[in-house]
Amino acid sequence: MATVLIVEDEDVLRETLSSFLTRRGHDVIAAASGYEALEVGLDASPDVLVADWMLKNHIHGLHVSAVFRALHPRLNTILITGFPSRDLLEESDRHGIARLLEKPFDLADLDEAVSSALAQTGDPVDLGPTIAAVALSSEGDIQFASERARQIFAAAGLPEQPERFAEVVASDATEQLEGAESDWVAIRSRGPVAAEWWMRARRRAGRAGWLVVLCPREEEGRRSDARMRILLDERGGTLKRTLVDRGPVVVIERDGVVRRLLVAQIERAGALCYPSDDLKSALRLLAAEPRVRSVIIDFLLAGPDMASWIEQIRVDRPDVHVVATGGTGSESELLAKGVTSVLRKPWRINDLIDALDH
């Protein structure tokens, strides 16, 4: 059968899915969060990833899938969600998701989805350059090397699968790893080519050893790749200025282009973002994600019901920070409707950060 990695933060559902797929003959690895999945699943080389879209701890299911696909390009992902939307369907397509399962679903649906994912052939959807990652024991033994890592080893004249990290780098491996904990460091390979790489490292959570990311010198611009940052557990944004409050944000916006832009910029500023194009689904997102402290509402979508929308949002979340985009009239009139701050269109990234950190 196959190795299946399950990422689900609801304990009962995670245990149910794990037990079922184990009975179906699969080797199952289970994790309660995205970061836990990166630790337990990294060296397991899963064949199928089953991930919930909405997860705790700063990354959601699409992020987990993107990172694993950067390490294992032929991995297929099944995304499960209680919040289906047009945006999520489009994002799933862009991320090469094999199947989207809407909660509640039958176990037979999961069984069929896993079988279908395993049967998929052909080239995977191109999600961008893959990542050269290496997992090391505390003694420096190489426990896992991604496909891209093996490629750059070979390009440097090294064996594709060296046994120890000391065989890879030209200088003291331990000293280099400790230096790479706080920032990227320049290193040279030990092979005949003496390739130049950038290296970043972190100690692995819950176990002895290191996770190392290598980046060829000519690709140094990739050091800000969001997938690398997630893998390295760098939880800040990729912008020079990031949000002070990095709790998740819910966006209620009618224009799909603007909605996707808001999501992208908010995540670049360091926070998770959940999009919606109507109040009903936004209220469900708020009920499911207690960490949300900010909601962005499109004035044109809410229209004359703006004050009513804010009142409904604050029934269960009285302290939520409401940012309104667009709108006409004086700011005092808009604030009188219950808005915390106003973001006028067209806005710039600093305007967005100012509004959310107001």
Secondary structure, 3 states (H helix, E strand, C coil): CCEEEEECCCHHHHHHHHHHHHHCCCEEEEECCHHHHHHHHHHHCCCEEEEECCCCCCCCHHHHHHHHHHHCCCCEEEEEECCCCHHHHHHHHHCCCCEEEECCCCHHHHHHHHHHHHHCCCCCCCCCCCCEEEEECCCCEEEEECHHHHHHHHHCCCCCCCCEHHHCECCCHHHHHHHCCCCCEEEEECCCCCCEEEEEEEECCCCCCEEEEEEEHHHHHHHHCHHHHHHCCCCCCCCCCCCCCCCCEEEECCCHHHHHHHHHHHHHCCCCEEEECCHHHHHHHHHHCCCCCEEEEEHHHHHHHHHHHHHHHHHHCCCCEEEEECCCCCHHHHHCCCCCEEECCCCCHHHHHHHHCC
